[in-house]
Structures are given as structure tokens and as C-alpha cells.
Amino acid sequence: MKYALGRKVGMTQIFTEDGSTLPVTVIQVEPQVVVQRKTKEIDGYDAIQVGTGYVKERRVNKPDKGHFDKAGVEYKKLLREFPLAEGEDYQVGDELTVEVFEAGDKVDVTGTSKGKGTQGMVKRHGFSKGRVSHGSKHHRTAGGMSASAYPGRVLKGKRMMGRMGHERVTTHNLEVVRVDGDNGLLLIKGSVPGPKKGLVRVRSTVKGVK
């Protein structure tokens, strides 16, 4: 398994050898270090805790300082966990860089989708609109919601208007097109969840290629 934490820079396009263009998302990956190794015997599961991002010492609270000092690593701005597969062996202090990936690797990218605020059912769920003729007064409204005399209420789980976006989303089976180790850039074919500068997790795909 390969792991990385990065920031979404944005989208662009690159040219292939045959002259066609590929839309790619650029992810900035800073050097990361393993801060903690979790095991089934102690924690109940196998995982590594990875720290990344520069942070001033005065901005680190005392519990986190003790955590980093125990591991003997520099203070980091972010801490995230990655589950380990059977047989993987990472130790505290190991560094992870973007160069662990290679062109052609299949990865899963997890991020927080863009928040769109409160939206109606047409935009949020793709419901059909009403008549657009003059005087119908039913263009993008909800319409009937509940049953008749029984049960006489709106059933739980009905798709209605409400908050849209700002959810944890994972896109599977994306392809790594190019790796720029000098600048710490990862170019992934297609789009990934989240806005620009949003934090994303990149890991080897857990689903086979269909």
C-alpha cells in the first residue's frame, strides 16, 4: 500500500505522446513522517499515524508536543491515520514522499466535497421540475410530501431540501499520470473531491480494476 497526504492545487491538462490531452488534478504532497505505529495487540487494529505540514512550536499544544517528543520527530501541523494491510511494516520516524507513487498506479482519493449550502430538491436530488407555464406556481417546489389520512405525516428518510455538500467523499480507481518528485507534485487523471487547497488523502486503491 502507498499513502500520501496532500493539498489540491487545481486542475490542468497535459499532452500524451500521441498528442491527445488528459485532464489531471495536481496535488501538492509535502514530506511526511510516521509519528505512531498502531498494532492489534495494543490498539486493536493496524495503522500508522502520519504527520505533515510545517508548524511553529508555539502553535503546538502540550499534549501534541508530548506526542511528537515521544516519537522523536519534528512538530507537524496535521495528523492523520492510514490503515495497514497485513504484512506491511512501517516504523516511527519513517519518511513518506510523493516518490512512493509511480505513473500508472491506481489510487483512491478521499476529500471533503465542496459545500453548497441549503439547496432545494431539484438541485440536491435531481427531482423533476413542475410546469413552466405562466400561472402554474409549481416550478421548483416540493409538491406533495406525505400520505393521506394514514399515517398522515412525512415518513423518515424522505429526500427533501437541506444542506448539500461538505461531506467526506472517496473517488476510487483513479490513475496516477505523472510524479514530480522535485516539486512534490502528484498528477492524477480526472477530478478529485474538494475545493482548491483542500486536504486530500491518496492511497493505493482497495478495489480491483474492472
PyMOL commands that set and color helices and strands:
alter all, ss='L'
color gray80, all
select helices_A, chain A and resi 57-59+62-71+98-100+121-125
alter helices_A, ss='H'
color red, helices_A
select strands_A, chain A and resi 3-15+21-29+32-38+47-52+78-83+95-96+106-112+117-119+162-164+168-180+185-189+199-204
alter strands_A, ss='S'
color yellow, strands_A
deselect
rebuild
show_as cartoon
